[in-house]
Amino acid sequence: MPSNNAPVIVVGAGPAGVSLALYLAQHDVDTVLIETFTEANYLDQAPRTGSIHPSTLEMFADLGVYERIAPRGLVAPTFQFWDRETDSMIAEFDHAVLKDDTRFPFVLQCERIKVIDEVMQMLRGYPNVTLRMGTTLEAMAQDSAGVTAIVVNEAGERESIKGSFIVSGEGARSVIRKSLDIDFEGYKYPDQVLTVSVVHDFDKEHGYSYRNYLSDPEQWSNLFKWGQPERWRVHFPTNIDDDPELLLSDEYCQKQLQRFLPNSKPYEIVYRKLYSSHQRVAATFNVGRALLVGDSAHVNSPIGGVGMNSGVHDSVNLGEKLVGILRGEMDMPVLDRYTRQRRHVAVNHVKTITERNKKLINERDPEIRKRNHEMLHRSATDPTLAREYILRTSLMKSLEEVAAIQ
């Protein structure tokens, strides 16, 4: 049934923001989606992660998104751990152990930009969604009856937008979170990560799967394949004090790639970027009618590919509750439950998984490395242990726990 309430204002058209807007649109809730990028440059954003786990594929299927992104991605049924010191595979986990748990016993390698492109195309078909591209949030205010977003539009004009709720999908620098004075608890990693995208047949030449974690006490790495066009993305740790210009140079990138896997000719590099990682979780995800989803609420190391996934989970969880409130079927305190549920996942699953993954691949102590490798091999070769491992790393276990949190 159409809502008679003021629209829900969603700020930020990243994966969490567009997923929430789509959920609300499909449940007849009027929505205003505010995005700083313009129509002209929205798809010019830097390529970023996009390992979509089974738990998220289930949600995307229910939203009608999966059928649109599947042709643009690669199905990755397995993921591997490698020891770079010995150039040997430690363990291979196969999502086939989840065949009785999900319709999607695999990960879809589909980059973030492709996901938001497809969802935005869907949103343009809903008359109850207003897209405000090229618009930047400056401030917000709220009272018991509603919210006001103060924005600067594409023409440079300052204006006010009224709504029933406002949701921050703005990312780590969230204006809404800062305006509400919500602590963003956590820390910054003491290194930088160099991401290099190349055209190369790592799978055919070396036997790598589409998703790989490479353990090394000096130069751990991740290696992932993306489709259409086919690219491999390699991550290398760098010293926080190193000169960014040097780290991004052809000479340095080629040196790291040749050390990673020697090649008779230079690698074809198509993209490179340097970034730092944080582990932070907001003290609360809701204050009155203002709410946080995705990176506005929690940021983490990308090792494990659970950041975008957990943001989509936030949005579907919150969407259910906002629809319930606007239909008069739920009361405002259900938003406190949203914080309890999703903050539990951010702290006990996302943070734990990503911290653990980094420790597994950059451990320096030889004895601990040996025990870690033995644990991974044992887990991968025992179907029961493998299923439990993947249920947790794919965030499926987190959804079971969320359901029990009141």
N, C-alpha and C positions, 0 to 999 in steps of 0.2 A: 504494500500500500504506500502511496506517495507520502512523504513527510511534510507536515505543516510547520516544522521547526525551521529556524534559521540554519543555513548550511554549515556543515563541518568544514573547517578550514584546515587543509593539509599543506604544510610548508616543506617543500623539497620534493622533486620528482625523481629521486633515486629509487632503488628497488623496494625499499620499505614504503616510501610515500606513494608510489604508483600502485602498489599492491593494496594498500589501505583504500585508496581512492576507488579502485576497481571493485573491491569488496563492498564498499558503501554504495556505489552506483548500482550494483547488481541487487542490492536490497532496498532500492528506491529511496536512498538518502541523498539529498542535495549536497553537493560537495564543490568547494572551490580549491583548486590545486595551484599553489604559487611556486614558481620556479624562476631562479635567477637567470639561467641560460635562456636565450631567445629561441624562437623557432628555427632561425638560421644556423645557430651554432650548438644546439642541444646535442646533436650526435657527434660533435667534434671533441667530446670529452676523451681523456686519456684512457686507453684500454686497461681494465682492471679485472680482478678475479671473477670467477663464474663457475665454480664447481658446485652444481646443484644436486644436493643429496636426496635420497628417496623420500624422506619426510616432507621436503619442500616440493618435490615433484607431485606428491599426492595433493598438496594444497593448490599448486598450479593447475593440476588437472581439473579440480573442482571449480576453479575460476575460469576455465577455458583457455588458459595460457599455454599449457603444455603442448597442445597440438600445433601451436604457432612457433614455439621455440625449438621443438624437437628437430625439425629439418635444418636448423641453423647451428646445431651442436653436434658433438661426438658422444656416443654411448661408451662409457668407461666401466666395464664390469669389474675390473680389478684395480688394485693399487699396490705398489711395491715399496719396500724398504731396501736400500742398498748400502753396503759398506764401501766407501770410496777408497779406503786404504788398501783393501784387497780386491777392489773392483768385482765384488760378488754380491749376489742378491741374498739378503737376509731372510726376507719373508714376502709372500704374495697373498693378499687377502682378496677373496672372491665374494662379491655381493650375492652370488647364487645361494648362499646360506640363508638369505632373507626371502627366498621365493614364496614362503608361506606367510610372510609378514607384510608384504607390500606388493602393489602392482608394478613397482619399479625397482627391481633388484639390481640397480646400477646407479652410477653418478652420470649426470649429463654435463658434459663440458661445454657450456654455453656462456660466453662472456657477458658481463653485467650490461654493457651497452646494448647488446642484442636483446636482452630481456626487457629493458626499459623502453627500447624502441617499439617492440611488439605490444607491450601493455599500453603505451601512450596511443598507439594506433587504435586499440580497442576503446580507450577512454573517449576518443574523439567521436565515437558513435553513440555515446550516451548523452541525451539532452539534459540530464540532471547534473552533469559535470561541467563546471566552468574552468577552463584552463587559462591561467594568468602567467604567460611566459614573459621573460624579460622583466620580471617584477621581484623586488628585493624587500624582505621583511626588515623593518627598522626597529620596531618595538611592538609590544602587545599590552593589553589591559584586559581584566576580567572582573566580573562580579557574579553574584549567584544566578543571574538570569542569562548570561552569555559572555561573549568575548569580542574584542576589537583588535584587528591587526592593522598596524600602521605600516604602510608599504610605500615604496617608490616605484612607479610603473615605468614602462619602457620609454615613455616620453619624458621621464625625469620629474614627473609630478608626484607630489605626496598626497596620499589618500587613505581613507579608512575603510576597512571591510568588516562587516558585522557577521558574527557566526554563533553557533550554539556551543561548539568546542573548537579548540585549536590544537593541532598535533604537529610536533616537530619531527620531521624527517630530514632535517638540514645537515646532519652529519656532526662530526666531533666538535665543530666550532658553533654549535647551536645557539642562536640568539635567544630563543625561548628558554633554554636551560639556564643560560647566564642571567637572563632577566628575572628568573624565579629564584636565583641564588642557590641553585642545587649543586652540592658538592659533586665533583667528578673524580671519584676516588681511584687511586692506582699509581702507576709509574710509567716512565718512558724507558725503553730498552737502550742500553749503552752502546748501540751500534746502528749503522745504517744498512739498508738492503739495496743492492743493485739488481734491478730487473732488466734482463735483456731478452728481446724476442728475436728469434732467428728462423730461417727457412732451412730445415735439415731433417733427414730421416733417422732420428734417434731410435725409433722403434725398430726399423728394418736393419740398421747397422749395428745396434748394440743389444736389442731385445728388451728395451724399456717398455713398460706399459704406458698408458696415456697419463697416469698420475704416479709420481715417484718422489720419495723422500730419501735423501742421500746423507748418510751419517759420516761425519768427518770431524775430528777434533780441531782442525784448523780452518777448513773451508766447507762447512755443511752447505747443502744446496737443496732446492726443490726443482723438479722438472715436470712441466705439464704441457699437454698438447691441446690446441684449440682448432676448431674447424672453420672452413669457409671464410676467408682463405686459411689454409693450414699453416699454423705457426706453432713453434715450441717456445715456451717461456721458461727461462732459467733464472733462479735467484741466487745471489752470492752475498755473503756478509762482508761488510767493509768497516773500517775504523771510523768512528764518529768524527775524528779530527782530520781525516783525509780531505784533500782538496776536491770538491765536487767536480770541477772542470777536468781534473785528472781522471777521476773515476768514470766519467762519462765519455772519455776519449776513445777513439777507435783502437788505439794501441793497447790501452788497459783492458777494454772489453774483449778484444781478440786474445789477449794473453790469458784471461780467466777462462774463456771458452776452450782454448787449446789445452789448458791445464785440466779442464773438466773432462774433455774427450778429444784427444789429439786428432787433427784432421789434416789431410795433405794440402788443403788450400784454405784461405781465409773463410770464415763463416759469413753468410749473408745476413747481416743485422738489419732489422727493419724498425726496431724501436728500442729505446733504453730510457730508464728512469731510476732516480735515486729517491728513496723515501725512508722515513723513520717509523718505528712501530711503538704503540702504546698498549698497555693493559689498564683499562679504566672502566668503572661502572658507576652510573649515577646513583646517588643516595636514595632517590625515589624516582619513579617514572610518571608520577602524577601529582599535580597540585591544582586542586579545584577543577576547572574545566580545561586546563592545559596539560598535555600529555607528551611523552617522548617515545619514539620508536627507533629501532636500528642504531646507527652510529651516534645519534644524539643521546642515546641511553647507555650505550656500551661500545667500546672499541677494543680490539684485540689484535694480537699477532695474526697474520694471514696464514700461518702454517696449520693446515687442516681444512681450510676453506669453509669455515662455519660462520663467519661474520655476516655475509649477505643472507645466508639461510636463516640465521636466528632473527635477523631484521624482518624478514617476510613472516616468520612465525609470530613475532610481536604484532605485526599488522593484522593478521587474521584473528588472533586472540582479541586484540583491542576492537577490531571491527565488529565482532559478535556482540561485545559489550555495549558499544555505542549504539548499534541497531536496537538492542534490547532496551536501553534507556530512552531512546527517541520514540520507540513504540509504546512506552509506558509499561513494559514487561519487566524491567529491572530498575533498581534504584541507584543513585549516585555512588554509594559505598562499594558497588561492584568494581569501580575503578581502582580502589585500594587492593582488591583481589588481583587485578591486572598487574600491579606492581609486585605483589607477593609472588605471583606465578612467574612472571618474566624475569624479575631480578634473580630469583632462584636459579633459573637457567643460565643467566649471564654469569653468575658467580660460580655455580657448581658444575656447569657443563662447558660453556664456551670458554671461559677463562681457564678452567682446569685442562680441557682438551688441548688448547693452543699452547699453554705453558708446558704441558707434558710433551707435546710433539717437539717443541724446540729443544727441551732437555734431552730427548732421545737422540736427536741428530747432531747436537753440538757438544755432547759430553766428552770431556778430556781424559778422565780417569780410565785407564785401560781395563781395570777389573769391572768397573761399573758399566763401561761400554759392552764388555763381554756378556754381563748378566742381562743388560737391556736387549742385546741381539738374540740371546737364547730365549728370553721371554717372548719377543716378537715371533720368532720361529715356532715356538710351542703354540702360541695363540693361533697363528695362521694355519697350522696343520691339524688342529683339533676342531672339528666342525662346531662343537658346542661353544668352545672358547672364541672361535672366530665370529660366530653369530653374536655373542655378547659384546665383543669388541666393536663390531660394525654397528650394532644397535646404538651404542654410546657415541661413536665418532660421527654417525650420521644424524645425531640428535633425535632419533626415534625414541630412545630411552627417556629423553628429557620430556617428551610429550606425555608419556605415561605418568611421570612424576607431577607434571603440571596439573593434570586432571584431578589429582588427589589433594591439591592445595586449595583450601577454602579461604 
